[in-house]
Amino acid sequence: MKNDSPWLHQLLSTRPIDTLHGDLKTDVAIVGAGIAGVMTAYYVLKHTDKQVVLIEGYKVAHGSTGHNAGQIVSDFEREFFDIVQEFGLDKAADAERAIRSGWILLEEIFQEAKLTTPMSTFMGYNGYASITRVLEELKNNALRGEAGIPIEEIYIADDAEGLADIPTLYKNLYSVVPRVNVLSLLESSDTQYVAAMPERKGCVNSALLVEEVVGYLIATYKGRFLLAEHTPISRVVLERGYGVLHSTEYTVTAEKIILCTNGFEKFTIENNDDGEIDTEFHHNVQGAVGYMAAYLEPLNKAPTSLSYFDAELIKGGHAKDVYHEEPYIYLTRRPYEVEKNEKHNLICVGGPEVLLEDTTRYEPDSLSPEDAIRKIDKFLHQTYMNTPHKEGEYRFQWHGLLCYTPTGIRLIGKEPRNHVLLYNLGCNGVGILPSVYGGRRISQIIAGEQLPPSIFDPRIRREEK
């Protein structure tokens, strides 16, 4: 099965495709029409009077946004205590609150634009196979509590090895329960799991969401908003006070250029004002391909999102660097409408990843490797409770590019060497809420608001060494 995404499968594709018909000038040019670019356009149009051109190399939402897991979480791909160690508690806590604010921002967008894309929110769970890993989460939550960030109690099995060694300073952060209760929360029959941590989560078809928001922007901001699809950018040329985007045939000149890409586009950045940007930008992201598969089952269970942290489960199959957590498998369940308007639950599973040394060689139409599918099969039959799924048989199999920044933290803000260029990029595995918050923060910068320093601010790499 080729790269067959369930999210693109649901797109109506009734909106006419438009592209550039000549050179143009604008106030703000946004490159990338996935969720980051569309949310950035939404907020810049809402909170400023600027003219906005949204430029997409292919079609809206057909990149990473249409090939993701569709889960909504407010996580970093890095431990909170590690972020605190680097930036201090105040800045780390501000960043966590910022990403969590994406929940409210997303709900406001649904209300204002009267969106009909189905979205579910609920309490999901993370499962852990060792007390060592649980101790890290307790350390995270202790710091969150110190900073005044709301936290959820962790449930630990009463027969877990190492339970008696948990420091007393964490005693108010967890409850001891029978192991069967832990497994019930995780919907698992795999007795290796010793703890479950509640976390607010959600599910949405982000491609369908983005497509609907684009329709709203076209209808609402006539004369101020232009969408140009099938317009790949090859060069970004920055001058003092403006920049020029070069496509195959035409150019777009703008006072501000915002990159909302996955970081792997085949463009170059030329800064004619102060110092090189191109090399540092393209070293600011590390590419990986994430593999996912899904099957249908009867619509008889509530939506959920579950993550299972177990290094042995998909050993050697999850892209990671110094900032990533241990390998994990994630599962989502949500209602899904297929042919003939028949609704089922769609069970989506992902986790296996492969690092890419050269992201330009990514083949979007390639088959998922058998090894990735075997790892998903292994998880379903070893861990997920009562799965009716037959090994290797899926309604959908798909993969997509992931963008990991070296720090594991999203880039949101001005390029230090030339403020004409801004970024809202770096999904780091969990991109929906950070994209929404990033779009709002970019709009504040474009509007001229003076914002306090943030861990999301782009920095010159040589100063970090």
Beta strands, then each sheet from edge to edge (+ up, - down):
strand 1: 24-31
strand 2: 52-55
strand 3: 71-72
strand 4: 119-128
strand 5: 154-157
strand 6: 174-177
strand 7: 195-204
strand 8: 225-228
strand 9: 233-238
strand 10: 243-247
strand 11: 251-259
strand 12: 268-271
strand 13: 286-297
strand 14: 304-309
strand 15: 328-337
strand 16: 343-356
strand 17: 396-404
strand 18: 411-414
strand 19: 421-425
sheet 1: 8+ 2+ 1+ 11+ 10- 9+ 12+
sheet 2: 8+ 2+ 1+ 11+ 19+ 18-
sheet 3: 3+ 7- 4+ 14+ 15- 16+ 13- 17+
sheet 4: 3+ 7- 5+ 6+
end
